[in-house]
Amino acid sequence: MIRKVEGPALMIGSLTAFVILDRPKLDPADPGVREAAERAGVSPEEFAGPGDVWNLFWEDEHGEGDGFELPGLRDAEAEHFAEQLRLALGSGEPFTIEAGSVLSLAARPAGADGHAFTAHVTPPEGEDMDPVTLDLGVLPDAGLLADLDDFRRSLA
C-alpha cells in the first residue's frame, strides 16, 4: 500500500459526498512506492513521476465514486479556481464557478454562515464514465475559506 502522498489538494464537501482536486507527489523512498515500482518493472523515481499531473476525484453519498487525470491543468489555473471560489463565497449571492469543462460548482447561501453546494463533474473526452451531479450539502464558509487558504499556500 502506498502511504506517503504529498502535494496540493482541495476537498470540497464532507466525508459523505465530496470532490477533490489534487496534484499528488509520491515519495520514491516510501516502501509502498518501491514495491509498486518493482511490480511495474520500473525504478521508484520513474514510478513516482514528476508529481505535476492534477486529478479530480469524487464520491457520492452512497460511496460510489471515480476520478480522472487532468494532464493539461497548471498550478496557476488551480489557484485561479480557488481564488474565484474565495471571492464568490464573500459575495453573499448564489454563484456558479467552473474549473475548465470538468467541474462546475453551484452554491447558494444557506443559513448565516454557509452555502449549499452542488457539483457537476463532466469527465473529459476519452474517459469511459458518465457525467455526475453531487449534492455536497451545506458547508460552513469559515472552514472552506481556511481550506482555500491552505490550498493556495501549498501551491506556492
N, C-alpha and C positions, 0 to 999 in steps of 0.2 A: 504494500500500500504506500502511495506517495503521501508523505505527511507535510512537507515543507513547501508551501506555495505562497509566494510573496508577489507583490505588485499592487497597483491601484485597483480598487474595487468600490463600486457604489451599489448598494442594495436598496431598493425602494419597495416597501411592503412590510409584511410581517412574517412570522415563521410559518404561517399557513398559506400565504399567497404572495409571490414576490417576482420581481425582475432584478437581475444582477448584470451590470456592465462591468467587466473586469479585463485586466491585462495581466495574466499570470506570469510569474517568473519562477521557474523551477530551479531548485538548488542542485547542481550536479553532484554535490557531496552527500546528499540525502541517500540513505541506504535503499529506499524505495525507488528513487530515480535510477540509481545504479543497477538495481535488479531489473527494472523495466527496460533499461537500455541494453542490458546483456541479453534479455529475451528478444529484443528487437534487432540485435546484432549490430548495434552502433555504440559509439562512445557516449558516456554520460553527458558530456558537453553538447554533443550533437543532438541527443535526445531532448535535453532541456531547451535547446534552441535559444534564440536571442531574446525571448521574453517581450516581443513587441507586437504580438497579434492580439487584438481585442476579441472578446467573446460576449455574447448575450445569452443568458440563461433565464429560464422562468420555471415556476411551479405554481399550479393552481391549488385551490382549497381541498382538492381530492388527492393531492400528492402526485398528480400527473405533471410531467414537465419535460423539457428538452432544451436544446440550445444549439448555437451555431457560431462559427468564427466570422469575424468582420475584418478580413485582412486589409481592407483599404482605409480603415479608421485610424486617424492620427490622434496623438495626445491632445493637440490643440482643439480638435473637434469635440473630444470628450469633455474637455474643460469648458468649451463654449456651451455644451448641453447643460452642464452643471450650473453655469452662470445664468443661463436662461431660466432654469428651474428655480434658482435662488431669487431672481428678480420677480418671477411670476408669483411665488409664494407671498411676497410682500405686497402684492397689488390689492389683495382683498377681493378680487374678482374671480369668476370661473376662468380657466385657461386651458389651452392645449399647446404642448410643445412637442417637437419631434427630434429624434436622433436619426437623421437620414431617413431612409424609407423603411427602416426595420422596426422602429419603436416610436409610438405616439403615446404620450401621457395626457390624459384629460383629468382635470381636477376642478372641484367646486368647494367653496368654503363649507365647512361642516362644524358647527359649534364655534366657540370663541377662539379656539387655538389649534384648529386642524383643518385638513382638507380631505375629502373623499376622492380617491384615485381610481381610475380605470386605465389599464394599459392595453394597447393594441400592438401585438407583435406580428410582424409580417416577414417571414423568412425570405432571404434573398433568393434570386433566381438560381436554380440548380439544387436547392435544398428540397428534400422529399418530405415536406411537412406542410400542414395547413396553417393559415393564419389563426391566431389565438387572441381572444379577448379575456382579460383577467380583471376581476373586481379585487383591488388591493385593499379595500376598506378605508377607514378613516385613519390618517396618520397625523401625529402631532407635529405641528410646524417646527417647534424648537428642536426636536430630535432630528428631523430631516435636515434642518439648516446646519446643525452640528455635523451630521454625516457628510453634507456637501462640502463644508469647510475642510474636514479631514480628507475627503477625496481629492479636492483641489491641491491640498498640501502634498499629498502623495504623488501628484503628477510633477511637482517641482523638482 
